[in-house]
């Protein structure tokens, strides 16, 4: 869960929404991703990631996309980039 905005604590607030829905959120932090203007859920190639990303995207009302080169080096699992 990464905060792309200037809003302090946004990643943690969003992570708590997911935790309340019984999702395991491994970490939160800040990240800079050029061109990402809306909260987006990214999935990798691991089994189950796409399905999980789609469920998280529905919960957050956010688009779901395959991992881009910009997030490829992040830890494994679904990546949520929140913009506010």
GIPERA-V283288 format. One record per backbone hydrogen bond with DSSP energy under -1.0 kcal/mol. CO is the residue of the C=O (numbers start at 1). NH is the residue of the N-H. Records with the same first field share a line. If there is no record, write none. Layout:
BEGIN
CO=NH, NH
END
This chain:
BEGIN
1=29
2=82
3=31
7=10
9=13
10=14
11=15
12=16
13=17
14=18
15=19
16=20
18=23
19=22
29=3
33=36
40=81
41=65
42=79
43=67
46=49
48=52
49=53
50=54
51=55
52=56
53=57
54=58
55=59
56=60
57=62
63=41
65=43
68=71
71=74
79=42
80=2
81=40
82=4
END
